[in-house]
């Protein structure tokens, strides 16, 4: 899967995502990440990309031109990537079509999603991460200052996304949050391929507590059931813990969870 990020602070994205699990997946080629510095597409001699808002008011607004040209550049990158990748082993005769596995001609019409990070967007959740993870390419547009000229947003943005009800200084951290959540759903990114399926939010329940050695730490023992080797009992205990945790800190989630009548009794035991 390929991530493209349009930003005024490319180093922030690169440094933030080049570590740990995502860094390893980038090294392995399971993912690619390309940042595009919007400032490189300024046609102003001082490389300015922002200007005063029409109608007055505080702060600056990012001008449409540099964003438009940066997006055109990324679209072209993606087009070129497709034409070289898909024709290895075959001959590209026209340059205007894609050849699929059965060697039939098919015009590539699918436009790459452009996700604009903004507190005015839909609030990001696991269901949206799963939807976005189906795409081969994703473009993230990060704004700064008071935002971006509305006209270029109307022209290129397909999805307006927020990461929660608080205000940040720019879209860089939100894009990193989204890329992390989406990337870990790509097959092979997590070394353990069942773990992405069985955890929090899949069933609208929070995760159960985890323990490792030592068995006693500063007089606190690991719950005895976990040492019993009784797998069915352990599963039942973990489910109970999940339900109790969710009831305590996220009653809103618990309303959406589907529980058996036996599991509902856990709440009152
Ligand atoms: Cl996506 N952007 C900014 N600037 N602030 C936010 C946000 C996004 N999501 C929550 N707060």
Boltz pocket constraint, residues with backbone or C-beta under 6 A from the ligand:
constraints:
  - pocket:
      binder: B
      contacts: [[A, 116], [A, 117], [A, 118], [A, 119], [A, 143], [A, 161], [A, 162], [A, 163], [A, 164], [A, 165], [A, 166], [A, 167], [A, 168], [A, 169], [A, 170], [A, 171], [A, 174]]
      max_distance: 6.0
